[in-house]
Amino acid sequence: MTEWTWEYEGYHPAAERLRESLCTLGNGYFATRGAVPESRAGVVHYPGTYAAGCYNRLESRVAGRQVVNEDLVNLPNWLPLRFRCRPVGGPWGPWFSPDTRAFLDHRHVLDLRRATLTRTFRYRDDAGVLGVEQTRLVHMRDPHLAALRTVFTAEDWSGEIEVESALDGGVINGNVHRYRSLEHRHLTRVQTGAEGPRTVWLRCRTSASDIAIAMAARTVVTGLRLPPPKPQYARHRVVHRLVLPVVAGRAVGVEKTVALHTSRDTAIADPLEAAVGRASGAPDFSTLLESHVAAWERLWRRVEVRVPGEAGRILRLHLFHVLQTLSPHTADLDVGVPARGLHGEAYRGHVFWDELFVLPYLNLHFPEVSRALLTYRYRRLPQACRAAAAAGRAGAMYPWQSGSDGREEAQELHLNPRSGRWLPDRSRLQHHVGSAVAYNVWRYCEATGDTEFLHTKGAEMLLQIARFWADTAVHDPESGRYRIRGVVGPDEYHDGYPDSSRPGLDDNTYTNVTAAWVIARALDLVRRLPAWRREELFEHMCLDRDELPGWEEVSRRLRVPCHQGVISQFDGYGDLAELDWDGYRARYDSIRRLDRILEAEGDSVNRYKASKQADVLMLGHLFPPTELRWLFRRLGYAMDDDLWRGTVDYYLRRTSHGSILSELVHGWVLARVRRAEAWQYLHEALESDVADVQGGTTGEGIHLGAMAGTLDLVQRCLTGLETREDALWLDPVPLPALSEYGFSLRYRGHWGISLRHHSGRLELGVPDSEESPVRVVLADRAVTIAPGETCTLRLPRG
């Protein structure tokens, strides 16, 4: 392996699902898992293709109830290419299958720099030894194209190879085993046909959302002059069949070029016409590869990250998958941040709060993509306002899970695979997702200076979310505080009090503190808006300025519960029982999903001081120490280092890390509190998908928030980087395991500011341009760097 490649030697069926996820290729418009082309979906393989924002809704009967789920749709499979051999004078052998043939050698190479997946293998059958090399790409310059090149070399025999290249519309959503009892056939009205001698096509529609999908495939032979292949038709499939004469030692190639369009696309009249035209007119594989690599080269220049060793290799892989899911092409789409990328079907392709971990990174590299992702939320603001009204609240209540139109997509029942029981799902009570949307609006505008967005779409979202929190908070005469009741925090394990039929918890600290921050930022924005825009906005929102004093009071009087000298996760947390952590670790291989273990035992995690992931500690991830102290002081509470360190210690001992985001947050917080312990958690965060630490979940899709979060860890946590007051604020933390790093970022009009940390020095370079100088503020000094200049700063020890 090199710093730019990931290699998989041998063929290991048990690891195929993981490899397929990690070898997914995409371009922000669509992506295809790294399944071998001759495979069909089953226990070992899952060749899925997904287009961003292509959802469909199906109704299923579960546990005696009718439930409706919306899914990111598995599109027709464009990969199928199978082959078989026949020696001169002999019969045809069986169709090749990796699961029935012993390989002489087998290797996959994922080339991150070129964004290609190359598979090489050799095997022996009755004809002799055949060598095969397959290279695929999902084009980054033209987001509607993909291509697969297969080169055959008969090593010690001559004869024929029969090849079938197909488009297959007979697919289902079957990537996630625990969804197996749900309805899963999303495609209907499948039709196939041919256009000209070399191009076949397939079109279909989603059953409920009625999205038209069209694929066209052109298959050509290289190295031989043969008549055009003849199309053959089967149910839901169209096939190009070719017979290739082969001579020992001479290579012959087959190039398959595919185009994908849907009725969600702009600037087309008909998806089928567009797909056929694009596939038929596409250049050959070599030319496509050249323009594809050039497009990726431009991307890599904009997101350069330099970290030595294995950590750097993994960070580059994470960046690769972030760019494949959220590329510059995403800026033209109406899509959000899918929590599992475009890499699988876990979480049904929904949009959660993961953008909280993704946008801070994108803001400083692809702000146009961040703006588009926030615009996805803005377009669904009316739906969020309707949801709040239906709940008897003012403002906007964003859904915990969002899909096509912004309604709540969180399931009402979820399956515990350990017990086999379907249980009530209360995750829709995680209303803190609205604070995540507001947080991203504010941080995006701080990083980019995009006042146009802040004063228009951003202002509407921020004020409606603040309005929701101000109306949700209830005054408690006894304490004189405001309380938010019946919610679920980021922890997710606790969705109610022990033995209580009332769902939700009261005064979740994370929810209350972030709500206070949102309201404070909204009030700050109202004061900063030009008078004419403020009046226009109030009129548009039917917002009475008499509401604002109430907002101010709520933002200063929300309750933060405490117990035993630490901040409570929620009211009553201190009254819960302690868990026998050592006992459970001794009895189970992994206790990450402690909720499932306890439920299968007839118990409930609601009874214990046990968290799935960071909850209170998330505040240390979102807010630098000075801002967190300011927030608590504004609420009327003292926050000092002793209180925060004690709180960190307390929850470190009571967290099972059932979410991959958890180690990231804990490592981030510890980097600022106890650096010696931070690397253990940061290393886990880096390895989480590569090593599939959750035991099978990565095969259902990568964890995009965690991947982007590790990149942001270098960008903002290690540097202490903040973008505020028209300056870059830096407060680096020395972390021995990551003591050397460098990256470039885009800040305001500067497209390539370089930052490098090494040997106790911080080196910043501003590219030559007509833009203004960049102001950089450290704890003990401030410097101004003019365009074309580089500044080296020696950092104080410790």
N, C-alpha and C positions, 0 to 999 in steps of 0.2 A: 504494500500500500504506500501511497504518497500523501502529502498534505491535501491533494486535490482529488484523490480517488478513494472509493470504498470497494473492496473486493471480497467476493464470497466464493470460496473454493469448495468444490464438491457439491453434491446434491443431497439435501437433507429435508425430506418431506415435512418433518415436524416444525421446521423453521421457515417454511415457505411463506406463510402468511405475514410474518414479521418482515422478511426480506421484501416481499411485494409492497408493503407500505413504505419502507425506507427507500425503495427504488422507484417510487412513483415519479412520473414525469408530468409536468404541467406548465401552464403559462399565465395563470390568473383567470383565463376564460374557461378552460377545462383541463382535466388531468386524468391520467390513466395509470392504474396500479402496475407494478412491475411483474405481472404474471407472465409465465412463458407462453408463447403464442399458440402452441398446440394444446394448451390446457382448457378445460371447461370448469365451471364453478363446481366445487365439491368440498370435501373435507380438507384436502390439501391446498388447492388453488382457489383464487378468487379474482378473476380478471374484470375489475370494475372500472367504469369510466363515468365521470361526473362533471357536469357543467355548473358553474357558479350560479346560484339562484334558481336552479331548475327543480322545483318542488312539486309534490303531488300529495293529495290527501286520500286516505282510505279508512274505512270503518271495519273494525274487528270486534268479535265477541270474546271477552276476557273475563273469567271468573263470574260468569253469569251476567255480565254487563256489556253494553255496546260502548266501545271507546273509539275515538277518532284520532289518528296520528297523521301528521304531515312529515314526509320524508324527502331528503335529497335523493333524486331518482338515479338509479343505476341505468345508464343509457345503453343503447345497443353496443355490442362488443365488436370493435373494429380490428382487434388483434388476430383472430383466428387464421393460422397458417400451419397446415399440417402436411406431412410428406411420407412417402414410402418408396422403397427401392426395389429394383428388379435387375439382376445381372443379365448379361446377354444369354438368351436361350433359356432363362429361368423364369419361375413364376414371381408374381408380385409378393413381396413380404408384407407383414402387417404394418399398419400406420404407426409411425413412431410415437412412443409415449415415454416420458421420463420416469414414469412409475412402473414400467414393465421392462425397461432396458437397463443393463449395467453399463455405466460410462467408463471409458478409458480415462477421460478427464472431463471436468466441467467447471466453468468459471463464469461469474457475473462481475462486471466492472462498471460501477457508477462513476462517471467522470463529471465532477461538479463544475469544473471550469467550462466544459463544452456542453454540459447538460444532456448527456447521452447515456444510454444503458446498452452495454455490449455484452453479449453472451457468446462464449465459445465452448464447444464441446466436441468430443470424438466418441464414437461407439462402434461396436462391431455387430453386424447381423449376418444373415446367410449370404448376402452379396459380398461383404467385406467391410473394410473400415471406411466410415464416412466422417469427414470433418465439416462442421457447420459453424459459421460466424453470423450472428444476428445483431444489428445495431438499430436502435430506435430513437426517435426524438418526438417531442411535442413542441411545435415550432414557436419560438418566442417572438419572432418578428411578425409573422402572420398567425394570429391566435386561433384561426380556424383550421389549421393544418397539422397533421401528424404523419410520420412516415416510418416504415420498417424495411430495412434491407437485409436479405438473407443470402449468404454466399455458401454454396455447397462445393466440397472438393472430395471426389472419390479417390482414396489414397492408393488402393491396390486392386481395383476392379473397374470394369466398364459396363455400361448398360443404360438404364433410364431411372429417373426420379420423377414420380408423380407428385405434383403440388396442388393443394386446394387452398385458395385464399378466399376468405368469406367475410361477410357482414352478418352478424347474428342478432336478431331482434327478440329471440326467445329467452330473454333474461329476466331475472327477478331481483329484488333486494334481499340478499341472503348472506350478507357478510357478518352479521352479528347473531350468534347462536341463540342468545336469550330472547331475541325477537321472533324466534321461529314459529311461534303459535299465532303471530299477527298476520294479517293480510299483507301480501308482498308483491303482487303483480301490478305494476304501475303503467305498463305500456299496453296500448291497444291500437287496433286498426293498422296493423303492420302490413305494409305493401313493399314489394321489391320489383326491380326492373333493371334495364341496361340502357346506356346511352352511348352509342358508338361502339366500336369493336373492343375497347379496353376498359370501359368504366361501368361499374354496376352501382346501384343505389338501393337504399332502404329508407323508408319513411314510416313514421308512426306518430301517435299522440299520447300524451298522458291522460289517464282516464278521467280525472276530475278537473285539474287545472287547465286541461285542453291546450297544452303547449305542443306545438308541432315541432318534431325533431327530424332532421334529415341528415343522412350520411351518404357519401359517395366515395368509392374506392377505385383507384386505377392501379392495375397490376401489370408490370412489364418485365420481360426477361432481358438481362444484360449479358453480353458475351456470346450470344447466339442469335441467329436469325430464325425466328419461328413465326408461324401464323398467329394472329391475335387469339387469346384464350377465349373459350366459349363459356358464356354464363350458364349456370344451372340453378334451378330453383327448388327449394324445399320449404316446408312450412316455417315461416318467420326467418328464413335464411336465403341469401343469394351467394353463389359460389363461382369463382373463376377457377377453372381446372386447366392445369398445364402439364405436359409431359416433356421433360427435359432430357435429351441424350447427354450422357456424361462419359468422359474418357479419363482414365486414371491420371491423376496429377493436374488436371486442368479445371480451374474454378469456373462456375457458372452462377449467376446471381439473379435474384427475384426482388424487384422493388415494388413495395405497396405504399401508395400515397393516398391519404384519407383526408376528407374535408368534413367538418361538422358545422351545421347551422341549426338554430332554433328560431321559433317565431318571436322570441324575446329580443332578437338582434335588431339593430338599427340599420338603416340604409340598404335594406334588401326588400324585394317585392315578394319573394317566395323562398322559403328555406331550401326546398329541393332544388330549384333552379340555381340558387346560389351555391349549394354544395357541389352539384354536378359541374358547374362552370369552374369552380375553384379547383376541384380535383383534376379535371381534364386539362386545365391550363397550367397546372403547377409545374415547375422545372423538375429536373431529375434529382435523385437523392443527393448527389455530391453538391449540387448548387444550393439545394435546400439546407444542407448541413453547413455550408459556408456562411449563408446569411443568418442562420440560427446561432452559430457560434459568435458571429460578429455582434448580434443583439445582446447575447449574454456577456460578451466582453465589455460592452458599454455599461451594463448593469453592475458588473463586478467593480468597475472603476468608481462607481458612485457609492458602493457600500463596503469599501475595502476594510477588512478587519485583520489585524496581525497579532496573534497570540501564539507563542511558541508551544511546541509539544502536542500531546494528545488533546489537551483542552482546546487548542486552536483548530485541530481537525474536526472536532465535534461541533464547535461553534460555526465553522464553515458549512457543515452539513445542515445545521439548524437554519442558518441564513438561506441556504439553497431552498429549503422547503418553505420558508416564509415567502421568498420571492416567487415560488411556483404557485402559491395560493393567492398572494396579494401582490401582483406585479403592476407596472404602469398601465396595463390593459384594464385592471380593475377600476381605474379612475373613470372609465366609460360605462361602467355597469351599475345597476341598482342592486348591490349585494352588501351583506355585512361580513363579519369575521366568523367563519365557521370554526367551531372549537376544535374539530378534528381535521382541519384542512379539507382538501378535496381528495383525501387519501383513503377513505373508508366510510362506513355507514353508522358508526357509533354516534350516539346523541342525535341520530337522524339528520345530521348535517346542520343542526340548528345553531343559532347565534345566541351565545350566553353573555357573560361579562368579560370573556377572555380578551376583548379589545382593550381592556384596562391594562393588560400586559403587552399588547402589540402596538398600539398607537404611539406610546411614548418613544418607541424605537423608530417607527415610520415617520414621525413628525420631523425628524432631523435627517431624513434621507429622501423620502417620497411624500412630501406634504400634500401633493395633489391626490395621492391615494388616501391619506388620512381624511382629507376633506370629503372625498367620495364616500368613505365608510361612515362618517358622521352625517352626511346627507341621507344615507340609507335610514338612519335613525330619525332624521327630520321628516322624511316622507311618511313615516309611521307615527308621527306625533299626534295627528288626529285620532288614530286608533288608541294610542295611549291615553288621550284625554277621555275617550269614550269608556275605556276600561276603568279609569278613576271615577267617572260619573256613575257607572254601574255599581261600583263599590261604595257609593255615597260620599265620594271625595272630590275636591276641586283639583285642578291641575292635571298633571300627566302621570300615569302609573305604567311604566314600561314593563313588558313581560319578562319573566325570567328566561324563557326560551322564545326566540323569535324566528320566523321563517319568511314566507312569501309576503304576507300583508301586515305583519306586526301584531296579530292577535296572540294571546297566550298559547304557546304550543307545548308547555310542560305537561307531561302525562299525568293522569289522575291515579294510575296504578303502576307499580313497578315490581318486577320479579326479583325475588331473592334466589339466586341460583343454588345457594346452599340448602335452603329449606324447600324450594319448589313452590313457595307460596307467593301469591300476588298481594301486595300490600298498598295501603293508601300512600300516595305521593304528595307531600306538602311543599315541595320545592318552589311552587309558584308564590309562596309567601316571602321569597327573597326579593323584597322590594328595593333592596340596596342596589339593584342593577341600575335604577334610575340615577343614583348618585354616581355610578361609574360612567354613565353617559355624560352627565354634567361635568365630571372631572376631566374627561377626555376633551370636551369642548374647550374648557378653560386652558388646559395644558397645550392643546393644539394652537390656540390663538397666542399664548405666551411665546411659544417656540417660533411661530411664523410671522407674528405681527399682522395677521389677517384680520384687520378690524372690520372689513366688509362682512365677513362671515360672522364675527362676534356680534355685530350690531344688527344682524338680520336673523338668519336661521339659528345661530348659536344663542342669541338672546331669547328667542322664543322657547327653545328647549330648556335653557337654564331657568328661566322664570317659571315655566309650567311645572318643572320638577320641584323647584323651591316651593311653589304654591301647594303642591301635593303634600310635601312634608309639613308645611306650616298648618295645613288643614287636618293632617293625620294626627299630629301631636295633640294630646289632651292634657289640660291643666289639672294638676293634683293639688287641691287646696291644702292638704296636710303638710306636704313638703315644699309647696310653692314652686315646684318644678313642673316641666312638661314631660309627658311620657309617650312613648310609641309602643303600642301593644300589638300582640298577635303577629309577629314577624318571625322569619327564620334568617339567621346570619350566615356568613360565609362558611362557618363550620359544617353545616348541613346535617351532622349527626343528630343534633337536638332540634326536633320540630314540634315539641310540646313538653309540658311538664309531666313528671311521673304520675301515671294513673289518672291523668286528666283527659277528658274528652274534648277539651277546647284546644284547637290547633294553634300553634305558634307560641312565641315567647315574648316577654315584656322587656323593654329597655335593653335590647342588644346594643352593646357599647359601640361596635363598629357602625351599626346603622344610625344610631343617634349622633355620633360625632361627625360622620360624613354628611348627615342631613344638615347639621349645624353649619358645616363648611359650605355646603351648596347654597343655603339661604344667605349666608354672609357674602358669598361671591355674587349672588344675584343682586343683593342690595348695593354692593359696590359697583356693579355694572350699571344699575339704574342711575346712580349718581354720576357716572362717567358718560352716559349717553348724551348726545346733543339733545337739546330741549325738544326740537321738532320730532326727532326720532322716538324719544321717550313718549311723547303724546300719541304719536302714530301707533306705537307698540301697545300702549295701554288700551287704546281704542280697539285695536285689532283683537286683543286678548280679552276684552271686556273686563279689564283689571282696574279696580277702584283703588286709587292711591291711598285710601283709608285702610286698605289691607296691610300696607307696608309696616306701620308701627307694630302690628301683631306679629309679622314675620321677624322683625328685629328682636322682640321679646322672646319668641320661641328660640331663635338662634343663640340667645345668651342664657337660656334657662332649661335646655334639654338635660335630662338626668343621665349621669354616668354612675352606675352602681360600683361599689367596691366591697371587698371582704378580705380579711386577714392581711391587710396592708398591700393588696394588689388590686388591679382593676378587674372587675368581674366581667366575664364574657356576656352575661345577661343577668337580670334580676333573679336571684335565687340560685345562681350557679354554686355559690359557696355551701348551700344546703344539700347538694347532691352527694352520693356515696363515692368513696374512693374505689377505684378499680384495682384488682390484683394484676398489675401489669406483668410482673415476673411470671405469675402462674399462667397467664394466657400466652405469653411468649414461649413458655416451655411446652405448652400443649399444641400449639399451631405453628406451622412453618412461617406463616406471615399473618400479622394482625392488622395490616393496612385497612382492610374492610371489616373493622370491628363491629360495625352495625349489623352486617350480615351474620357474623359469627354469633353474636348475642341473640339475634332474632331466631336463628336456627336452634338455639338452646332454650328457647321459650322465654328469653329475657329481653330487655330493651336498653339500648344505649342511652336513652333519655334519663335513666336512673343514675348515670355516672358522670364524674368529672373526666370526660374523655372527648377529645375533639378529632374530627377527621383531618382538619387542616387549619392553617393559621386563620384566626378570626380577629381577636383584639390586636394581634401582632401585625395584621395587615395595615394598621395605621402607621406603623414604622416603615412599611414599604411605600406607602403613598406619599407620606409627608416627611420632609427632612426635620431634624430635631427642633430647629427654631420655629418652624411652622406648627409642629405638633404642640409645642409648649404654648404658643400663641393661642391655638384653638382651645386648649384646656383652660387657659387663663381667661379667655373670653367667655367660657361657660361657667366661670367662677370656681374652678378647681385648680389646685396646685399640681404641677407636673414637674418633677425633678428627675435627675439621673437615677437616684436610688429607687424611686417608684417604678420607673420604666424598666430598669434592670431586674428588679424583683418580679415584675410582671412577665418579662421574657423568660426568666428561669422557671417560673411557675407553670407556664403553658408548654415549655419545652418538654417537661416531664409528663405531660398529659395529652400528647398529640400522637396519633397513630400514623399520620401522613398517608391517609387514604386517597389523597389527590396528589398528582404529580406537581401541582403548583405549590404544594406545601413546603417541600425542601427548598425551592427557590426563594420563597418569602422568608423562611427561617434563616437561610444563608445570608440573604440581603440584610436582615435585621442584625444578625450576629456580626457581620462585617463592621458594623458601627458600634457594637457593644462589647463583644468578646471575640476578637479576630482569630484567636487560636482555634476556636471551635467552628468557625464559619465554613472552612474548606470542606469539612465532612458533609455538610448539607449541600454546598454548591457542587461538589463532585457528584452527589446523588442526582441533583437536578440536571447536570450535564449528561449523565449516563441513562437517565430515565427511559427514553425511547430507544436509544441504541441497544441497551441491555434488556429492554422490555421488563423493567423492574416490577411491574404489576402483573406479570405472568399471563400475557396473552392480549392485553388491551391494545398494544401498538398495532397489532395485525388488523384491528378494526379502524385504524386511522391514527396518525401522529397527533401529539398534543401541541397544538400551534401556540397557545399562550405560554407554555413552558419553554418552547423553543425560542420564541421572540423574547421572553423574559430573560433567558441566559445572555442574549445579545445585549439587552438593555442593562443587564448587570455590569457588563464591562463599560458600557457607554455612560451610565449614570451613577451606579452604585460605587464602583471603584474610584471614579473621578469626583463623586459628589456633585455632578453636573446639574445645574438648574438654569432654566432660561426665564429670566424675569427682569423687570426694570430695564429692558433693552440692553441686557448684558448677559454674558456667559459667566455664571458663578461656579467656581470649582473648589472642592474641599476633598482632595484625594485621601483614600485610606490605604495604608500599606498592607497588602495581603501577600505574604511570602509566596504562596502557591501560584499567584497571578501577579507577580511583581513587574512583569514586562508586558506591555500591550500597546497597540496603536490602532487608530481608526480614523476615518474621515467622516465629516458630517456636513450637512447643508443647513446653513443658518442665515435666515433672511435672504439677502440677495447673493450670498456667497455659496457657491456650489461645491467647494472642496476644501473646507478648513481641515487641516490635519492636526491630530493630537497624538503625541507619543509619550509614554511614561517608561522610564528606564533609569536605573542607578540613582534613584532619588531625585531625578529631574523630570520636569514636565516641559515638553517642547511643543509649541503651537505655531502653525504656519497658516497664513492667510493668502490665498491665491491672488495673483495680480488681477485687478479689475477696476472698474470705475465706481465701485460701491464704497460706502462709508467704512471707516476703520471699525474694528471690532473691539469692544470693551470687555476685558476679562477681569473678574473680581475674585480674589482669594481671601482667605481669612485674615491675612496680615498685609495685603497690598492690593492695588488695582493697577492694571496696565492697559494701554491702548495699542493695538497692533494694526498697522496700516496695511492695505493690500500690497502684496508682493514681499512682505516681511515675515521673518520667523523670530520667535522669542523663546528663549530657554530660561526656565525658572527653576532654581534649586528649592526643593521643598524642605521644610523643617523636619527634623528627625521625629518619628513617632506620630 
